[in-house]
């Protein structure tokens, strides 16, 4: 989903630039399918419930495996990702579309009000709707929990599910977020934690409490090598 009638520029990837992304998408798909996922029995149930719309929250540096999690656990269920309206965000939105996901464009810094309205509209469209948000995106600081996603949840009545990914072995890029690339054929432990309504609506304490929960769900890997 791309916002219409916006008051800010939304960059998009078209033509040959989009075409050259196909090999990267195929590589990412093949790479992700080599990974071995461990998860508790409640994980598939939490990921697939359709009683009410859901907001998935994941740290920005765990995005690499999100499309594979979507493929394995969400299937044909509609799932959107909040992606920055910037040029960098345009590449991510194009990549998500090639992986079968859709995008709501905007961020806290550019088009925040329009993005919130669009996400609320998506979530109100039906109980099976879902949106993924990186609370520390699009530019950090890393593991800084911004409140925008909670505003969307309160306005839409959606439930919030915190996602965790722990990598047994990975490379970590020298980006602002220390982006993780799990090594092929390595193991990834998946975790999730639903946010109670009383926590969600505690405006004073919710960001700090949820940040601590997400840090616990996403321990930084010990076996990590940074590229030279």
C-alpha positions in Angstrom: 0.0 0.0 0.0 1.4 3.4 -1.0 -0.1 6.5 0.5 -2.1 8.7 -1.8 -2.5 12.4 -1.6 0.5 12.7 0.6 2.2 16.0 1.5 5.7 14.4 1.3 7.7 12.8 -1.5 7.4 9.0 -1.6 10.3 7.5 -3.6 9.7 4.3 -5.6 11.9 1.8 -7.5 10.7 1.2 -11.0 11.8 -0.2 -14.4 15.2 -1.8 -14.7 16.1 -1.0 -11.1 13.2 -3.2 -10.0 14.1 -5.9 -12.5 17.6 -6.2 -11.1 16.2 -6.9 -7.7 14.7 -10.2 -8.8 18.1 -12.1 -8.5 18.5 -10.6 -5.0 15.0 -11.7 -4.0 15.7 -15.2 -5.3 19.0 -15.3 -3.4 17.3 -14.2 -0.2 14.5 -16.8 -0.6 17.0 -19.5 -1.2 19.2 -18.3 1.7 16.3 -18.1 4.1 15.0 -21.6 3.2 18.3 -23.1 4.4 17.7 -21.8 7.9 16.5 -24.1 10.7 13.9 -22.4 12.9 13.2 -23.4 16.5 10.0 -22.2 18.2 7.6 -23.1 20.9 4.2 -24.6 20.1 2.4 -21.3 20.8 4.4 -19.5 18.1 2.4 -20.6 15.1 -0.9 -20.0 17.0 0.1 -16.5 17.9 1.3 -15.7 14.3 -1.9 -17.0 12.6 -4.7 -16.0 14.9 -7.4 -14.0 13.1 -9.6 -12.9 16.0 -8.4 -9.3 15.7 -5.9 -7.4 13.6 -2.3 -7.5 14.8 0.8 -5.4 14.8 4.1 -7.3 14.7 7.0 -5.4 16.2 10.6 -6.4 15.4 14.0 -4.7 15.7 15.3 -3.3 12.5 18.4 -5.4 12.5 16.3 -8.6 12.4 14.5 -7.8 9.2 16.4 -10.3 7.0 14.3 -13.3 8.0 10.9 -11.5 8.2 9.8 -12.4 4.7 10.5 -16.1 5.4 8.6 -16.0 8.7 5.7 -14.4 6.7 5.9 -17.2 4.1 6.0 -20.0 6.7 3.5 -18.7 9.2 1.3 -16.1 7.5 0.9 -17.6 4.0 -1.9 -15.9 2.1 -2.9 -13.7 5.1 -2.6 -10.0 4.2 0.6 -8.6 5.9 2.0 -5.1 5.4 5.2 -3.5 6.5 5.8 0.1 7.5 8.6 1.3 5.2 10.3 4.7 5.1 9.3 7.1 2.3 13.0 7.8 1.6 15.1 6.4 -1.3 16.5 3.7 1.0 12.9 2.8 1.9 12.0 2.5 -1.8 14.4 -0.4 -2.2 13.1 -2.1 0.9 9.5 -1.7 -0.2 10.3 -3.1 -3.7 12.1 -6.0 -2.0 9.2 -6.8 0.2 6.8 -6.7 -2.8 9.0 -9.3 -4.6 8.8 -11.4 -1.4 5.0 -11.3 -1.4 4.5 -8.5 1.2 3.0 -5.0 0.9 4.1 -1.7 2.2 2.7 1.4 3.9 5.1 4.2 3.2 6.1 6.8 5.8 7.9 7.2 9.1 8.1 9.3 12.2 10.3 11.8 10.4 8.5 11.9 7.0 4.8 11.6 6.6 4.2 10.3 10.1 0.6 11.5 10.4 -0.3 10.1 7.0 1.4 6.8 7.7 -0.5 6.4 11.0 -3.8 7.1 9.3 -3.0 4.6 6.5 -2.0 1.8 9.0 -5.1 2.4 11.0 -7.2 2.1 7.8 -5.4 -1.2 6.9 -5.9 -2.7 10.3 -9.6 -1.7 10.5 -10.2 -3.5 7.1 -10.6 -6.9 8.8 -9.6 -9.1 11.7 -7.0 -11.0 9.7 -5.0 -7.8 8.8 -1.5 -7.4 10.0 1.3 -4.8 9.9 4.9 -5.1 10.8 6.7 -2.2 12.5 10.3 -1.7 13.5 10.1 0.5 16.6 13.7 1.6 16.2 13.5 2.3 12.5 14.1 3.7 10.0 17.3 5.3 11.2 17.6 4.5 14.9 19.2 4.8 17.3 19.4 1.0 17.5 17.0 -0.5 20.1 15.4 2.8 20.7 11.7 2.1 21.1 9.6 4.8 19.4 5.9 5.1 20.4 4.4 5.4 16.9 3.3 1.8 16.6 1.6 2.0 20.0 -0.4 5.0 18.8 -1.6 2.9 15.8 -2.5 0.0 18.1 -4.6 2.2 20.4 -6.4 3.9 17.6 -7.1 0.7 15.6 -7.8 -1.7 18.5 -5.2 -4.1 17.1 -3.3 -6.5 19.4 0.5 -6.1 19.6 2.9 -9.1 19.2 6.6 -8.6 20.0 8.8 -10.8 17.9 12.2 -12.2 18.9 14.9 -13.8 16.8 18.1 -15.2 18.3 20.8 -16.3 15.8 23.1 -19.3 16.6 25.6 -18.0 14.0 25.5 -14.8 12.0 27.4 -12.0 10.3 26.7 -8.5 11.6 27.1 -5.6 9.3 28.7 -2.2 10.1 25.4 -0.4 9.7 23.7 1.9 12.3 21.7 -1.0 13.6 24.3 -3.7 13.3 22.2 -5.6 10.8 22.2 -9.4 11.2 22.8 -11.9 8.3 22.3 -15.4 9.7 24.7 -17.8 8.1 23.3 -20.3 5.7 22.1 -23.6 7.3 22.4 -22.0 10.7 19.7 -22.2 13.5 17.4 -19.3 14.4 15.3 -19.4 17.6 12.0 -17.6 17.2 10.1 -16.1 20.1 7.0 -13.9 20.5 5.2 -12.2 23.3 1.7 -10.7 23.2 1.3 -7.3 24.8 -1.5 -7.1 27.4 -4.0 -4.3 27.0 -3.2 -2.8 30.3 0.5 -2.4 29.3 -0.4 -1.0 25.8 -2.6 1.7 27.3 -0.2 2.7 30.0 1.2 5.6 28.0 3.8 6.6 30.6 5.5 3.2 31.0 4.7 1.3 27.8 7.7 2.3 25.6 10.3 1.5 28.3 8.6 -1.8 29.4 8.2 -3.0 25.8 11.8 -2.1 25.0 13.0 -4.3 27.8 10.8 -7.1 26.7 12.1 -6.9 23.1 15.7 -6.9 24.3 15.0 -10.0 26.3 13.4 -11.7 23.2 16.3 -10.7 21.0 19.6 -11.3 22.7 22.6 -10.3 20.6 24.3 -13.4 19.2 27.6 -14.5 20.7 28.8 -16.2 17.5 28.9 -13.1 15.3 31.5 -12.0 12.9 31.6 -8.5 11.5 32.8 -8.1 7.9 36.2 -6.4 7.7 
